[in-house]
Amino acid sequence: MKYVGDVLEPEFTNAGITRIIKRDYFGDPAARQELFAVNARWGIPEGLQSHLVTVVRGQFVLEGHIPRGVVRDLLQWPGRLPVERLLLYQDQMGEPQRYAAWAFRGPVREYDATTPIATTLEALARGDSGAQRVFQSSGILASAVLVAGLLDGINPCAFGVLLFLIAFLFAIRKVRRDVLLVGGTFIATLYLAYFLIGVGLLSAITVPGAPHLAGRAGAYLVILLGALTLLGSLFPRFTLRRGMSVSSWDRIRDLIQKATIPSAAGAGFLVGLCTLPCSGGIYVATLGLLATQTTYIKGLGYIALYNLANVIPLLAILAGFGNRAASVRLAQWERASSRTTKGIFGLIEILVGLAVLTWIP
């Protein structure tokens, strides 16, 4: 990595530190476990964990790309630091404008990149509260993931397929118990497909070592898709097809019309794969956010949480409209208001993208 070779190693050498051990925790499972153990032993919160971690003399941790002058002054500090332990955090590449500091007690504080490390250390030692608090707790992140999953869950693609499934089951005289069982199987396999897609995308985002860039790209993507969807809703001649292809829908419809649990499982899995163009913008933006805010392993838990929220609207439809008359009325409403619902979904995507951009460091 360029920052390691151009900044850290020369400054370590100038400070007389010759024993440097490098680990690749992305590609080496043993190194990854070692990093997890360090985070647990030091008690480093998720919001202060970066893709680049440097532990020095067992006294301070550098998370991310700390300004070079700050690194130099810290490495050449005479004697012991005025705080027992120190963590510096800055996860943007290039020329950082600010960095965060934490003494493993009290709030995390943010300083200009030009602030001398001596000033930062004095403020931390005094417990000065004048600087800006920047730590984003895992609770806030979990809430954001839940909201994004719920918003993604109201996408018209999965709604339409589930309503078609319920209406068809009632049309062939299936009892309510069978409707709930087959519909529940459909939703469970849709969850599985979407979860596996998220795992793959998160791996692609985090491995290159620049997660904030991928996060911003995802946010801009969802804003673009939302704007195009909104335009398509307002101006019908503006054609943008984000739903599943005709061939995919034909295959899914054939599976649904078999009205069995295995066929419902196959339909749910196909819908999960095929509706990514329809609603995947919010998913990609959320995964980009996770890549900048948490580790890959913990990100898997957030993906599971996201997809649980994602299927809640479908479960609500299945439970609330599990009778023939209600399902027919809802299916008719869905077809009649498709332009409006797509416009609302496009607006939601724009708002989610803007929110992610404000969150990513």
C-alpha positions in Angstrom: 0.0 0.0 0.0 1.3 3.4 -1.0 0.7 5.0 2.4 2.7 2.3 4.2 5.7 2.6 1.9 5.7 6.4 1.4 4.7 7.6 4.9 4.8 5.0 7.7 8.0 3.1 6.9 10.1 6.2 6.3 8.8 7.9 9.5 9.4 4.7 11.5 12.9 4.5 10.2 13.6 8.2 11.1 12.3 7.5 14.6 14.7 4.6 15.0 12.1 1.9 14.8 13.6 -0.9 12.8 11.4 -3.9 13.7 8.4 -3.6 11.6 6.0 -6.5 11.2 3.4 -6.3 8.4 0.2 -8.4 8.1 -2.4 -8.7 5.3 -5.6 -9.3 7.2 -7.7 -9.2 4.0 -5.9 -12.2 2.5 -4.6 -14.0 5.5 -7.3 -15.6 7.8 -4.7 -16.0 10.7 -3.8 -12.3 10.4 -7.4 -11.4 10.4 -8.0 -13.3 13.7 -5.0 -11.6 15.2 -6.5 -8.2 14.3 -9.8 -9.2 15.8 -8.0 -10.2 19.0 -6.2 -6.8 19.1 -9.5 -4.9 18.6 -11.1 -6.9 21.4 -8.1 -6.6 23.8 -7.8 -2.8 23.3 -11.6 -2.3 23.2 -11.6 -0.4 19.9 -15.2 0.4 18.9 -16.4 -0.5 15.4 -16.7 3.1 14.3 -12.9 3.6 14.9 -11.7 0.5 13.1 -10.1 1.2 9.7 -8.9 -1.0 6.8 -5.3 0.0 7.7 -4.2 -0.5 11.3 -0.8 0.3 12.9 0.0 -0.6 16.5 3.1 1.1 17.9 5.0 0.1 21.1 1.8 -1.2 22.6 0.9 2.4 23.5 -0.9 3.9 20.5 -2.9 2.8 17.5 -3.1 4.5 14.1 -6.3 3.6 12.2 -6.2 4.6 8.6 -4.2 7.4 6.9 -3.1 9.7 9.7 -1.5 13.0 8.5 2.3 12.6 8.1 3.2 15.4 10.3 1.1 14.0 13.1 2.7 10.6 12.7 6.2 12.1 12.7 5.6 14.1 15.9 4.0 11.2 17.6 6.8 8.7 16.8 9.4 11.2 17.9 7.6 12.2 21.1 10.2 12.3 24.0 9.4 9.9 26.8 5.9 8.5 27.5 2.7 10.1 26.2 0.6 12.2 28.7 -2.2 9.6 28.2 -2.0 6.0 29.0 -3.2 4.9 25.5 -4.0 6.7 22.4 -5.9 6.0 19.1 -5.9 8.2 16.0 -8.4 7.7 13.3 -8.6 9.0 9.7 -10.0 6.7 7.0 -9.7 8.9 3.9 -6.9 8.5 1.5 -5.0 11.4 0.0 -4.4 14.6 1.9 -6.6 14.4 5.0 -8.1 17.6 6.4 -9.0 16.3 9.9 -8.3 13.4 12.2 -10.0 12.0 15.2 -8.3 11.2 18.5 -9.4 9.1 21.5 -7.7 8.3 24.8 -9.8 5.2 25.4 -12.0 7.1 27.7 -14.4 10.0 27.3 -15.6 11.1 23.8 -13.8 10.9 20.6 -12.6 14.3 19.4 -11.8 15.7 15.9 -8.9 18.1 15.1 -7.6 19.8 12.0 -4.8 18.0 10.2 -2.5 20.9 11.1 -3.2 20.6 14.8 0.1 19.6 16.5 0.0 16.3 18.3 1.1 18.1 21.5 -2.1 20.1 21.5 -4.2 17.0 20.9 -2.5 15.1 23.7 -2.8 18.0 26.1 -6.5 18.3 25.4 -7.1 14.6 25.8 -5.1 14.5 29.0 -7.2 17.4 30.4 -10.4 15.8 29.2 -11.1 18.9 27.2 -14.6 18.8 25.5 -14.1 21.6 23.1 -13.5 19.5 20.0 -16.2 17.9 17.9 -17.3 14.4 18.8 -17.2 12.1 15.8 -17.7 8.6 17.0 -20.7 6.9 15.4 -22.0 4.1 17.7 -22.9 0.6 16.5 -26.5 1.3 17.7 -26.8 4.2 15.3 -25.4 2.2 12.5 -27.7 -0.7 13.2 -30.7 1.7 13.2 -29.6 3.1 9.8 -29.3 -0.4 8.4 -32.7 -1.4 9.7 -34.3 1.7 8.1 -32.6 1.1 4.8 -33.7 -2.5 4.8 -37.3 -1.5 5.4 -37.2 1.1 2.7 -35.7 -1.4 0.3 -38.4 -3.9 1.3 -41.2 -1.8 -0.2 -39.8 -2.1 -3.7 -42.6 -2.8 -6.3 -40.8 -5.8 -7.9 -41.0 -8.3 -5.0 -44.4 -6.8 -4.0 -45.9 -7.7 -7.4 -44.6 -11.2 -7.4 -45.8 -12.0 -3.9 -49.2 -10.6 -4.6 -49.4 -12.7 -7.8 -48.4 -15.7 -5.8 -51.1 -15.1 -3.1 -53.8 -14.4 -5.6 -53.0 -17.5 -7.6 -53.0 -19.7 -4.6 -56.4 -18.5 -3.6 -57.6 -18.8 -7.2 -56.8 -22.6 -7.2 -58.6 -22.9 -3.9 -55.6 -23.3 -1.6 -56.6 -23.0 2.1 -55.1 -20.2 4.2 -52.6 -22.5 5.9 -51.1 -23.6 2.6 -51.0 -20.0 1.4 -49.0 -19.0 4.5 -46.7 -22.0 4.1 -46.0 -21.5 0.4 -45.7 -17.7 0.8 -43.4 -18.1 3.8 -41.1 -20.4 1.8 -41.0 -17.9 -1.1 -40.0 -15.1 1.4 -37.4 -17.2 3.1 -35.6 -18.2 -0.1 -35.8 -14.6 -1.3 -34.1 -13.6 1.9 -31.4 -16.2 1.4 -30.7 -15.1 -2.2 -30.5 -11.4 -1.2 -28.2 -12.2 1.8 -25.8 -14.2 -0.4 -25.7 -11.3 -2.9 -24.8 -8.9 -0.1 -22.0 -11.1 1.1 -20.5 -11.2 -2.3 -20.8 -7.5 -2.9 -19.4 -6.6 0.5 -16.4 -8.8 -0.3 -15.8 -7.0 -3.5 -16.1 -3.6 -1.8 -13.8 -4.2 1.1 -11.0 -6.2 -0.5 -9.4 -3.4 -2.5 -8.6 -1.4 0.6 -10.4 1.8 -0.2 -13.9 1.2 1.2 -14.8 4.9 1.4 -14.5 5.2 -2.4 -16.8 2.2 -2.9 -19.2 3.6 -0.4 -19.4 7.0 -2.1 -19.7 5.2 -5.5 -22.7 3.2 -4.2 -24.3 6.4 -2.8 -24.0 8.2 -6.1 -25.3 5.1 -7.9 -28.5 4.9 -5.9 -29.0 8.7 -6.3 -28.7 8.2 -10.1 -31.0 5.2 -10.2 -33.5 7.0 -8.0 -33.5 10.1 -10.2 -34.0 8.0 -13.4 -36.9 6.0 -11.7 -38.5 9.3 -10.6 -38.2 10.7 -14.1 -39.8 7.5 -15.5 -42.7 7.9 -13.1 -43.3 11.6 -13.9 -42.8 11.2 -17.7 -44.1 7.9 -19.0 -42.3 8.4 -22.3 -39.0 8.4 -20.5 -38.4 4.6 -20.5 -36.2 3.0 -17.9 -36.6 -0.7 -17.3 -35.3 -1.7 -13.8 -37.5 -4.7 -13.2 -36.8 -8.4 -14.1 -36.6 -9.5 -17.7 -39.5 -11.0 -19.5 -37.8 -14.4 -19.6 -37.1 -14.3 -15.9 -40.7 -13.4 -15.1 -41.9 -16.3 -17.3 -39.8 -18.7 -15.4 -40.9 -17.4 -12.1 -44.6 -17.5 -13.1 -44.2 -21.1 -14.2 -42.7 -22.0 -10.8 -45.5 -20.1 -9.0 -48.2 -21.9 -10.9 -46.9 -25.3 -9.7 -48.0 -24.1 -6.2 -45.7 -26.4 -4.3 -43.2 -25.6 -1.5 -40.1 -26.5 -3.7 -41.4 -24.4 -6.6 -42.1 -21.5 -4.2 -38.5 -21.8 -3.0 -37.2 -21.7 -6.5 -39.3 -18.7 -7.3 -38.2 -16.8 -4.2 -34.6 -17.5 -5.0 -35.0 -16.3 -8.6 -36.8 -13.2 -7.5 -34.0 -12.4 -5.1 -31.5 -12.6 -7.9 -33.5 -10.9 -10.6 -34.9 -7.9 -8.7 -31.4 -6.6 -7.8 -31.7 -4.1 -10.8 -35.1 -3.0 -9.4 -34.1 -2.3 -5.8 -30.4 -3.0 -5.5 -29.4 0.7 -5.4 -30.3 1.0 -1.7 -28.6 -2.3 -1.0 -25.3 -1.3 -2.7 -25.3 2.1 -0.9 -25.8 0.4 2.4 -23.1 -2.1 1.8 -20.7 0.8 0.9 -21.6 2.4 4.2 -20.9 -0.8 6.1 -17.5 -1.1 4.3 -16.5 2.3 5.8 -18.0 1.8 9.3 -17.3 -1.7 10.3 -15.2 -4.8 9.7 -16.1 -7.5 7.1 -17.1 -10.1 9.7 -19.3 -7.8 11.6 -20.6 -6.5 8.4 -22.1 -9.9 7.7 -24.3 -9.5 10.8 -25.5 -6.1 9.5 -26.3 -7.8 6.2 -28.5 -10.3 8.0 -30.2 -7.5 9.9 -30.7 -5.5 6.7 -32.4 -8.5 5.0 -34.5 -9.3 8.0 -35.9 -5.7 7.7 -36.1 -6.1 4.0 -38.7 -9.0 4.2 -40.8 -7.5 7.0 -43.1 -5.7 4.5 -43.5 -8.9 2.6 -44.3 -10.8 5.8 -46.8 -8.2 6.7 -48.5 -8.5 3.4 -48.6 -12.3 3.7 -50.1 -12.1 7.2 -52.4 -9.2 6.7 -53.8 -10.1 3.3 -54.0 -13.9 3.6 -57.5 -14.1 2.4 -59.0 -14.2 -1.1 -60.9 -10.9 -1.2 -58.2 -8.8 0.4 -55.4 -10.2 -1.8 -57.4 -9.6 -5.0 -58.1 -5.9 -4.0 -54.4 -5.3 -3.0 -53.2 -6.9 -6.3 -55.6 -4.6 -8.3 -54.4 -1.6 -6.3 -50.7 -2.5 -6.9 -51.3 -2.6 -10.7 -53.3 0.6 -10.8 -50.8 2.6 -8.8 -47.5 1.2 -10.1 -46.4 4.6 -11.5 -46.9 6.3 -8.2 -45.2 3.6 -6.1 -42.2 3.6 -8.5 -42.0 7.4 -8.2 -42.1 7.2 -4.4 -39.4 4.4 -4.4 -37.2 6.6 -6.7 -37.5 9.5 -4.3 -36.6 7.2 -1.4 -33.5 6.0 -3.2 -32.3 9.6 -3.7 -32.8 10.4 0.0 -31.0 7.2 1.0 -28.0 8.1 -1.3 -27.8 11.6 0.2 -27.9 10.2 3.7 -25.1 7.7 3.0 -23.0 10.5 1.5 -23.3 12.5 4.7 -22.4 9.5 6.9 -19.3 8.2 5.0 -16.1 9.9 6.2 
